[in-house]
Amino acid sequence: MTDLLAQVGELPTTLLMGMLGMVMLADAVPLLGVLVPGDAAVLAAVGAGRPATGLATVVAVVAGCLAGWSLSFLAGRRWGERLRRSRLGDWIGEPRWAAAEALLRRGGGRMVLVAPFLPVFNALLPLAAGGLRMSYRRFAACAALGATLWAGLYVALGITARALTGLLPGAPNPTVLTMAVGLLLAGPVLLGTRHRLRAVTAADAG
């Protein structure tokens, strides 16, 4: 694993960012996204430590997420009820699907904006938004802003993690350490963010 990550870190920036964009596209697909470690991929890209990596990473993440979410949105708009009654809908579960629709009805575009911070729902909300006939322009604007905020958070965590790993004497591959430290830093940050989002959702429900 360490050798593989070291090889990834040596890839040309353009290829590395293209791969990151594809990973984020897959991360945005319902069910498949559960198997794709999008946060770890962002931290690995930042761990490469090149001058333009931070900005390029944000661009790649936003492009990949927006592409994946747009595909889910369009699928929901065209085949929403059919998908809901299909095997895919069974795997997702009716309670999750209903919860996603309830969130969108209460919060609209704001829920799309915070979707990247909500595990499982980040891939399901675009599908539900399409089924509820949300305006694509509104959806895309909120999704792009949400992806930018999420990517910016992880890039900041990755840069911080890389700086901390640089202080360690005889540190091994920086990409591996950046991922490990970044994920440790991300834990409390994301838990706090999700707690606030749950509070907002509860307030909307009240």
Backbone as a ProteinNet text record, in pm:
[ID]
protein_1_A
[PRIMARY]
MTDLLAQVGELPTTLLMGMLGMVMLADAVPLLGVLVPGDAAVLAAVGAGRPATGLATVVAVVAGCLAGWSLSFLAGRRWGERLRRSRLGDWIGEPRWAAAEALLRRGGGRMVLVAPFLPVFNALLPLAAGGLRMSYRRFAACAALGATLWAGLYVALGITARALTGLLPGAPNPTVLTMAVGLLLAGPVLLGTRHRLRAVTAADAG
[TERTIARY]
83.1	0	86.4	189.5	280	349.5	396.9	464.1	368.6	243.3	143.9	119.5	104.3	81.3	202.8	321.6	442.4	444.9	403.9	398.7	294	178.8	74.9	127	201.4	256	356.6	411.9	511.4	450	318.6	253	256.2	254.5	242.9	116.2	122	9.4	-119.7	-111.5	-232.2	-297.4	-216.2	-269	-323.6	-252.6	-295.5	-431.1	-446.7	-573.2	-685.9	-652.3	-753	-802.9	-710.1	-748.3	-832.8	-796.3	-872.6	-1015.1	-1028.3	-1160	-1245.4	-1187.1	-1261.1	-1301.4	-1211.5	-1244.2	-1362.7	-1362.2	-1471.3	-1601.8	-1592.8	-1713.1	-1773.6	-1688.2	-1736.7	-1791	-1727.4	-1770.7	-1911	-1950.1	-2080.6	-2192.9	-2161.2	-2262.2	-2321.5	-2455.4	-2516	-2460.8	-2440.1	-2386.4	-2238.5	-2199.9	-2058.9	-1977.8	-2035.3	-1964	-1925	-2003.2	-1970.6	-1837.2	-1802.2	-1679.9	-1559.2	-1580.9	-1472.7	-1428.8	-1301.9	-1253.4	-1218.3	-1319.7	-1295.9	-1209.2	-1231.4	-1152.6	-1005.3	-979.2	-840.4	-774.1	-850.4	-795	-754.6	-836.4	-802.1	-674.8	-665.5	-546.6	-421.8	-437	-322.9	-274.8	-369.1	-331.1	-256.2	-304.9	-236.6	-100.1	-91.5	34.7	145.2	109.1	211.4	298.1	242.1	320.1	373.8	305.3	353	291.5	356.3	309.8	164.3	117.1	-19.6	-118.6	-74.7	-159.5	-287.5	-280	-397.5	-511.2	-484.8	-587.6	-633.5	-538.7	-573.6	-660.4	-634.3	-713.8	-858.2	-876.5	-1012	-1086.2	-1019	-1081.9	-1120	-1029.3	-1056.2	-1171.6	-1175	-1282.4	-1417.1	-1422.7	-1548.4	-1596.7	-1504.7	-1542	-1593.5	-1522.5	-1563.9	-1696.6	-1711.3	-1836.3	-1953.7	-1934.3	-2043.7	-2085.3	-1987.1	-2020.2	-2100.2	-2054.5	-2124.5	-2263	-2273.8	-2403.9	-2499.8	-2447.7	-2533.6	-2591.9	-2509.3	-2559	-2668.6	-2647.4	-2748.5	-2875.7	-2858.1	-2972.7	-3056.4	-2989.1	-3060.3	-3126.4	-3058.1	-3118.7	-3243.4	-3235.5	-3351.2	-3467	-3435.6	-3541.4	-3611.1	-3532.2	-3590	-3646.9	-3578	-3619.4	-3638.9	-3667.2	-3672.2	-3757.6	-3885.5	-3975.3	-3938.5	-3894.9	-3854.4	-3732.5	-3635	-3516.8	-3553.9	-3647	-3687.9	-3749.4	-3818.7	-3882.3	-3791.7	-3672.2	-3579.9	-3494.6	-3404.2	-3311.7	-3220.6	-3185.1	-3105.4	-3180.1	-3310.3	-3390.3	-3398	-3403.2	-3405	-3273.8	-3162.6	-3031.7	-3019	-3066.1	-3059.5	-3149.8	-3269.9	-3365.9	-3466.6	-3593.6	-3698.7	-3685.4	-3647.5	-3632.8	-3529.3	-3414.7	-3313.1	-3365.9	-3433.8	-3485.4	-3587.4	-3677.6	-3778.3	-3713.2	-3608.9	-3539.3	-3472.5	-3413.7	-3349.8	-3452.6	-3568.7	-3673.4	-3723.8	-3735.7	-3782.4	-3683.3	-3554.7	-3452	-3462.5	-3481.4	-3489.4	-3615.4	-3726.6	-3850.5	-3839.2	-3768.1	-3754.3	-3646.1	-3531.1	-3416.7	-3384.8	-3439	-3414.4	-3266.8	-3225.3	-3087.7	-2985.7	-3026.8	-2932.6	-2887.9	-2978.8	-2942.7	-2848.2	-2864.9	-2771	-2632.8	-2629.7	-2502.7	-2424.9	-2495.7	-2426.3	-2413.4	-2465.8	-2462.9	-2323.2	-2216.1	-2084.3	-2042	-2101.6	-2064.4	-2151.5	-2243.1	-2336	-2310.2	-2244.6	-2218.3	-2347.7	-2341.5	-2452.8	-2545.9	-2593.7	-2685.9	-2618.3	-2486.6	-2419.2	-2440.1	-2457.2	-2483.6	-2632.7	-2713.6	-2857.1	-2934.5	-2892	-2965.2	-2977.2	-2870.6	-2887.9	-2992.6	-2996.9	-3095.7	-3236.5	-3253.3	-3383.5	-3419.7	-3319.5	-3345.7	-3398.9	-3343.4	-3393.9	-3536.1	-3564.4	-3699	-3801.8	-3759.1	-3849.2	-3858.5	-3792.1	-3799.9	-3739.4	-3635.6	-3565.6	-3502.8	-3495.1	-3429.5	-3283.3	-3239.4	-3100.1	-3003.5	-3038.6	-2949.2	-2927.3	-3034.6	-3023.1	-2944.1	-2975.1	-2904.2	-2754.5	-2716.9	-2575	-2501.5	-2564.2	-2499.7	-2473.1	-2573.5	-2556.9	-2457	-2463.3	-2371.8	-2227.4	-2204.6	-2069	-2013.2	-2096.9	-2051.2	-2022.1	-2110.5	-2087.9	-1960.9	-1937.7	-1816.2	-1691.6	-1700.4	-1585.7	-1553.1	-1656	-1634	-1574.6	-1629	-1578.3	-1433.8	-1407	-1270.2	-1174.6	-1218.1	-1132.7	-1097.9	-1196.2	-1171.4	-1065.5	-1079.5	-985.1	-847.4	-843	-712.6	-642.9	-716.8	-658.3	-608.6	-689.2	-646	-522.3	-519.4	-404.2	-277.6	-288.8	-172.4	-122.2	-215.1	-177.4	-109.9	-168.4	-111.5	27.6	46.3	178.1	281.1	240.2	331.8	371.4	274	303.6	396.3	372.1	456.9	599.3	614.6	748.5	832.9	766	838	890.7	842.9	884.6	1021.2	1116.7	1248.7	1243.1	1308.8	1313.9	1177.9	1084.2	948	949.6	865.6	855.8	780.5	726.9	659.8	560	572.8	484.3	339.2	314.6	176.5	101.1	165.6	101.8	74.2	174.9	157.6	55.3	53.9	-45.2	-185.3	-207.8	-339.3	-375.5	-281.8	-311.3	-341.1	-252.6	-272.2	-394.6	-414.9	-530	-661.4	-669.6	-792.7	-815.3	-707.5	-721.6	-772.5	-719.6	-765	-908.9	-944.6	-1078	-1187.3	-1155.2	-1256	-1333.9	-1266.8	-1341.6	-1402.6	-1334.7	-1389.2	-1521.1	-1524	-1645.3	-1755.5	-1717.8	-1818.9	-1888.9	-1809.6	-1868.2	-1957.1	-1912	-1991.3	-2122.7	-2116.2	-2238.3	-2333.4	-2278.2	-2364	-2442.2	-2376	-2445	-2549	-2516.4	-2612.1	-2735.1	-2714.6	-2829.3	-2916	-2851.1	-2926.6	-3010	-2949.8	-3024.1	-3142	-3117.4	-3224.2	-3337.9	-3302.1	-3403.3	-3483.6	-3415.6	-3483.8	-3580.8	-3540.2	-3627.6	-3752.1	-3733.1	-3843.8	-3944.4	-3894.9	-3979.5	-4075.9
-120.4	0	125.2	123.3	237.8	261.8	153.8	166.8	221.3	175.9	222.5	371.7	416.6	558.3	641.2	585.2	655.6	674.1	571.9	582	683.2	685	782.6	924	944.7	1076.9	1124.9	1033.1	1070.1	1093.9	1075.2	1095.5	1243.6	1273.8	1413.4	1476.4	1604.6	1671.9	1658.6	1674.8	1666.2	1529	1422.8	1287.2	1261.2	1309	1290.2	1356.3	1478.6	1549.1	1485.1	1431.6	1360.6	1236.8	1163.4	1045.1	1084.5	1195	1241.2	1277.2	1344.6	1379.5	1256.1	1150.2	1026.5	959.2	964	906.8	981	1114	1192	1169.7	1147.7	1115.2	985	884.5	756.6	772.3	859.3	883.1	943.1	1012.3	1078.6	988	864.4	771	691.3	681.9	605.3	463.1	415.5	283.3	272.3	303.7	297.2	393.1	508.8	607.9	558.1	464.4	409.6	335.5	279.4	200.5	283.8	411.2	496	593.4	587.4	676.8	815	896.2	1027.3	1116.6	1115.9	1202	1162.5	1030.8	983.8	1020.2	1015.8	1050.9	1197.2	1284.2	1427.5	1449.4	1385.5	1401.9	1347.3	1237.3	1181.2	1278.6	1344.8	1442.2	1559.2	1607.4	1717.5	1671.8	1544.8	1490.9	1490.7	1503	1510.8	1634.1	1739.3	1853.6	1943.9	1954.2	2043.3	2181.5	2285.1	2421.8	2446.7	2392.3	2421.4	2313.9	2218.9	2105.1	2145.8	2240.5	2280.1	2328.4	2426.9	2481.6	2377.6	2303.7	2201.8	2093.4	2059.9	1959	2004.9	2129.8	2184.2	2178.5	2218.7	2217.7	2075.2	1979.9	1840.2	1782.8	1813.5	1762.7	1819.7	1949.9	2013.4	1959.1	1945.7	1894.7	1751.6	1666.5	1526.8	1512.6	1583.3	1576.3	1627.6	1741.1	1800.5	1709.9	1645.2	1551.7	1433.4	1373.9	1259.4	1295	1407.3	1449.3	1486.7	1546.7	1583	1458.4	1354.2	1228.3	1169.3	1173.2	1122.2	1207.2	1338.5	1429	1396.7	1384.5	1356.6	1218.9	1121	987.5	994.1	1072.6	1087.8	1156.4	1255.3	1327.3	1236.5	1153.5	1071.4	939.5	875.4	741	731.8	843.7	845.2	736.5	731.3	632.5	490.8	473.9	340.5	292.4	382.3	346.1	316.9	393.1	375.1	237.3	185.5	54.1	-59.9	-24	-123.5	-186.4	-273	-334	-228.3	-127.5	-17.3	49.2	73.3	134	45.7	-85.2	-178.8	-172.2	-162.8	-154.7	-23.9	84.6	213.5	212.1	157.3	150.8	264.6	229.9	331.3	437.4	401	504.7	611.6	569.4	667.8	755.6	692.9	768.8	872.2	829.5	919.9	1031.5	997.7	1098.6	1202.5	1156.9	1250.2	1346.5	1294	1380.7	1478.8	1432.3	1519.5	1634	1602	1705.2	1810.5	1765.1	1857	1942.7	1883.2	1960.6	2069.8	2040.2	2139.2	2241.7	2192.7	2282.6	2322.2	2252	2285.9	2286.3	2394.3	2404.9	2403.5	2450.2	2450.4	2309.4	2211.7	2074	2018.1	2061.8	2021.7	2077.8	2201.8	2267.1	2190	2141.2	2071.8	1921.5	1872.6	1729.1	1667.1	1734.3	1670.6	1633.4	1697.5	1671.2	1562.5	1505.4	1405.3	1270.5	1175.7	1045	976.9	901.7	830.8	929.3	1030.7	1126.7	1211.1	1224.3	1306.3	1249.1	1118	1057.2	1042.4	1033.8	1011.8	1141.2	1251.3	1377.5	1424.1	1414.3	1453.6	1370	1240.7	1152.9	1196.2	1224.9	1269.2	1406.8	1494.8	1629.4	1622.6	1533.8	1517.1	1465.3	1370.2	1315.3	1417.1	1513.5	1618.2	1736.4	1726.2	1828	1961.3	1957.7	2081.4	2140.5	2271.4	2337.2	2293.5	2250.6	2205.7	2320.8	2440.6	2554.1	2577.8	2572.5	2589.8	2475.1	2353.5	2235.9	2246.9	2277.9	2282.8	2392.1	2507.6	2617.2	2576.6	2518.3	2475.9	2361	2267.2	2153.1	2197.7	2290.5	2338.8	2411.8	2494.1	2565.7	2468.2	2369.4	2270.3	2189.8	2148.1	2072.5	2157.2	2286.5	2376.1	2389.1	2404.4	2414.8	2285.7	2171.5	2042.1	2021.4	2050.2	2033.7	2128.6	2253.5	2349.8	2304.8	2246.2	2195.4	2085.8	1990.9	1879.7	1922.1	2018.1	2069.1	2137.9	2216	2281.5	2178.7	2074.4	1967.9	1897	1873.2	1806.4	1889	2018.8	2107.3	2111.2	2118.7	2117.1	1985.1	1875	1743.4	1729.2	1778.1	1767.1	1850.1	1968.6	2052.6	1984.2	1918.5	1848.7	1729.6	1655.6	1539.4	1581.7	1702.6	1752	1776.7	1787.1	1809.6	1680.1	1566.7	1437.7	1398.3	1364.8	1324.2	1188.3	1180.6	1054.4	1004.3	1095.9	1056.6	977.2	874.6	797.2	876.5	808.2	873.7	978.8	1105.7	1212.2	1194.1	1127.3	1107.2	1020.5	912.1	821.7	892.7	965.4	1034.8	1146.7	1215.8	1322.2	1264.9	1150.2	1086.2	1048.4	985	938.1	1054.7	1155.4	1270.3	1350.5	1365.6	1439.9	1376.7	1244.2	1175.1	1188.6	1187.5	1208.2	1349.2	1447.7	1585.5	1603.2	1531.5	1547.3	1495.6	1394.4	1333.7	1434.6	1505.4	1600.7	1716.5	1760.2	1871	1831.3	1714.3	1670.4	1630.6	1573.7	1541	1667.8	1773.1	1900.5	1959.1	1949.8	2001.9	1925.8	1792.2	1712.4	1736.1	1759.6	1789	1917.4	2018.7	2144.6	2127	2046.2	2022.4	1949.5	1853.6	1784.2	1881.4	1976.4	2075.9	2163.4	2202.1	2284	2206.6	2079.4	1995	1979.2	1958	1944.1	2072.7	2186.3	2314.9	2334.5	2291.1	2301.5	2214.1	2098.7	2006.1	2056.5	2142.6	2187.5	2294.6
0	0	0	83.8	91.5	-41.4	-104.5	-234.6	-340.2	-336.6	-433.6	-417.5	-293.6	-268.6	-307.3	-286.7	-327.9	-479	-552.5	-698.8	-742.8	-673.9	-705.9	-685.9	-578.7	-550.1	-653	-731	-832.3	-969.8	-982.1	-1111.1	-1150.4	-1280.7	-1324.5	-1267.2	-1236.3	-1171.6	-1251	-1383.4	-1466.7	-1455.4	-1462.2	-1451.1	-1311.4	-1210	-1071.3	-1048	-1099	-1080.5	-1161.6	-1279.1	-1358.1	-1285.4	-1224.8	-1147.3	-1027	-961.9	-846.6	-888.5	-1003.2	-1052.6	-1077.2	-1131.9	-1156.8	-1024.9	-927	-796.1	-734.5	-744.8	-687.5	-763.3	-894.1	-971.8	-919.3	-899.4	-847	-705.5	-626.4	-488.7	-484	-591.1	-595.4	-643.2	-680.4	-731.5	-615.4	-605.7	-496.5	-488.7	-366.7	-334.1	-367.7	-491.6	-527.7	-442.5	-409.8	-330.6	-192.9	-137.8	-6.3	-9.3	-125.6	-138.8	-178.9	-211.6	-262.5	-153.7	-111.1	-4.8	-60.2	-86.1	-145.6	-60.4	71.9	159	158.3	160.7	156.2	23.8	-85.8	-217.2	-222.6	-163.8	-160.7	-80.4	34.8	119.3	50.2	-23.7	-96.5	-203.3	-271.6	-373.9	-311.8	-198.2	-129.5	-79.8	-40.6	9.1	-94	-223.2	-327.8	-309.2	-248.5	-206	-314.3	-427.4	-533.5	-517.3	-572.2	-549.1	-584.2	-696.7	-741.2	-701.2	-617.3	-586.5	-515.1	-421.5	-344.2	-432.5	-515.6	-603.6	-705.2	-762.8	-861.7	-798.7	-672.9	-603.9	-587	-548	-532.9	-666	-773	-905.6	-945.9	-924.3	-961.1	-880.6	-750.8	-665	-707.8	-729.5	-769.2	-903.8	-999.4	-1131.7	-1122.9	-1048.7	-1036.1	-963	-850.9	-774.3	-856.5	-922.2	-998.1	-1114.1	-1177.3	-1285.6	-1232.7	-1123	-1066.1	-1015.7	-945.5	-892.6	-1004.6	-1111.4	-1224.5	-1290.4	-1304.7	-1360.7	-1272	-1139.5	-1047.5	-1053.6	-1062.1	-1071.4	-1195.5	-1309.5	-1434.2	-1431.7	-1369.6	-1356	-1268.4	-1159.9	-1072.8	-1142.4	-1225.3	-1296.1	-1398.1	-1465.3	-1571.9	-1521	-1427	-1383.9	-1232.8	-1166.6	-1021.1	-959.1	-994.1	-934	-974.8	-1098.8	-1144	-1065.4	-1044.8	-966.9	-822.1	-771.3	-631.9	-609.2	-710.1	-698.2	-746.7	-793.4	-848.2	-738.6	-779.8	-684.1	-621.1	-701.3	-646.3	-531.2	-551.1	-444.9	-322.1	-342.8	-229.4	-152.4	-224.5	-158.5	-79.7	-139	-68.6	53.1	35.7	145.8	138.2	149.9	144.2	254.3	378	481.3	443.6	385.9	346.2	232.7	137.1	22.9	71.3	159.4	213	294.8	371.3	451.2	362.3	251.2	157.5	98.9	62.1	8.5	113.8	238.4	345.7	369.3	365.8	382.1	272	148.9	36.3	41.9	84.1	93.2	199.7	308.5	414.9	383.8	335.2	318.4	176.3	76.6	-63.2	-98	-165.3	-211.4	-99.9	18.8	131.3	166.7	153.6	182.7	76.7	-48.1	-153.1	-122.5	-72.5	-41.5	66	168	277.3	251.6	139.6	110.3	119	72	80	221.5	322.6	461.7	525.4	446.5	499.3	433.5	501.7	442.8	398.4	290.6	228.2	157.4	230	170.2	62.3	67.3	-34.3	-174.7	-185.2	-315.9	-343.2	-238.6	-255.7	-280.4	-219	-233.5	-378.9	-461.7	-602.2	-674.6	-646.4	-707.9	-666.9	-537	-487.3	-541.8	-555.1	-607.8	-750.4	-830	-965.6	-966.5	-877.7	-870.4	-825	-742.2	-693.9	-790.1	-905	-1010.2	-967.2	-885.6	-851.1	-976.5	-984.3	-1096.8	-1104.5	-1224.1	-1234.7	-1209.8	-1253.1	-1230.9	-1081.8	-1006.9	-862.1	-800	-844.4	-793.4	-820.1	-944.8	-981.6	-904.5	-885.4	-812.5	-667.5	-602.6	-463.4	-450.9	-545.1	-541.8	-561.5	-654.3	-680.2	-558	-493.4	-373.7	-260.6	-241.7	-136.7	-159.8	-284.9	-316.9	-294.6	-326.1	-305.7	-157	-74.4	70.5	126.5	81.9	130.1	86	-40.6	-91.6	-21.2	0	69.3	209.5	278.9	413.6	411.3	318	314.3	264.3	174.7	131.2	247.9	325.3	442.1	543.5	565.8	656.4	602.7	471.2	411.5	421.7	397.2	408.1	552	647.2	788.9	825.1	777.6	807.4	748.1	625.6	562.9	637.6	684.9	762.3	892.6	956.6	1081.8	1059.1	951.1	923.6	889.6	835	804.3	928.1	1043.2	1168.7	1229.1	1175.9	1230.8	1175.2	1262.5	1213.5	1144.1	1029.4	956.6	914.7	880	843.3	713.1	703.7	578.9	472.5	373.9	261.9	308.9	264.3	313.1	271.6	159	115.1	214.2	260	355.2	486.9	537.6	664.2	653.8	540.4	521.4	526.7	462.8	467.2	610.3	682.1	817.2	912	912.3	1001.8	960	828.8	779.3	821.3	814	854.1	1004.6	1081.7	1226.3	1257.3	1185.1	1204.4	1157.3	1050.5	991.9	1083.9	1166	1251.5	1335.1	1426.5	1510.7	1432.8	1326.2	1245.9	1181.8	1118.5	1049.9	1147.7	1262.9	1362.2	1410.9	1433.9	1474.9	1366.8	1241.2	1129.9	1117	1124.9	1111.3	1227.8	1348.1	1463.3	1439.8	1385.2	1356.9	1247.2	1147.1	1038.9	1090.7	1181.5	1240.2	1319.3	1389.6	1466.2	1373.2	1260.3	1162.9	1106.7	1074.6	1020.3	1121.6	1248.7	1351.2	1367.3	1357	1367.7	1252	1133.2	1016.6	1035.2	1099.4	1117.4	1220.8	1311.4	1420.6	1384.5
[MASK]
++++++++++++++++++++++++++++++++++++++++++++++++++++++++++++++++++++++++++++++++++++++++++++++++++++++++++++++++++++++++++++++++++++++++++++++++++++++++++++++++++++++++++++++++++++++++++++++++++++++++++++++

